[in-house]
Amino acid sequence: MLGLRCIVTLIFLAAALPTNAASQSYTANTYLSGCKEALSDKATMASGRCLGVIEGLAILGQLTEMFCAPTGAASGQRIRVVLAFVEARPARMHEDFRLLALEALKEAWPCKKGS
């Protein structure tokens, strides 16, 4: 299982790393309005992008134990955790939203050592 975790993590990280000027489309500035729309149940492309990133990270978290969200944590709860983290760090709004979201989820729900 550890091999699968490593592969999934590497694939995600490779996809998350900026490669050129197109990386600007992955900034927190680009995603935040969509995340807010997702919380209000507006079905837009922007809300779908936010939800897709955060739900993808939720799966990654389960597979790799990079973070341990409580059983039954809903999408809205994960989105609120990420929004609060990013909005509390306005100087980082130019950074890659996917990596900030992962950092937020890891900080909010660290896995207990020895579990």
Sequence and secondary structure as in RCSB ss.txt:
>XXXX:A:sequence
MLGLRCIVTLIFLAAALPTNAASQSYTANTYLSGCKEALSDKATMASGRCLGVIEGLAILGQLTEMFCAPTGAAS
GQRIRVVLAFVEARPARMHEDFRLLALEALKEAWPCKKGS
>XXXX:A:secstr
 HHHHHHHHHHHHHHHS  SGGGGGGBHHHHHHHHHHHHTT   HHHHHHHHHHHHHHHHHHHH SS   TT  H
HHHHHHHHHHHHT GGGTTSBHHHHHHHHHHHHS   TT 
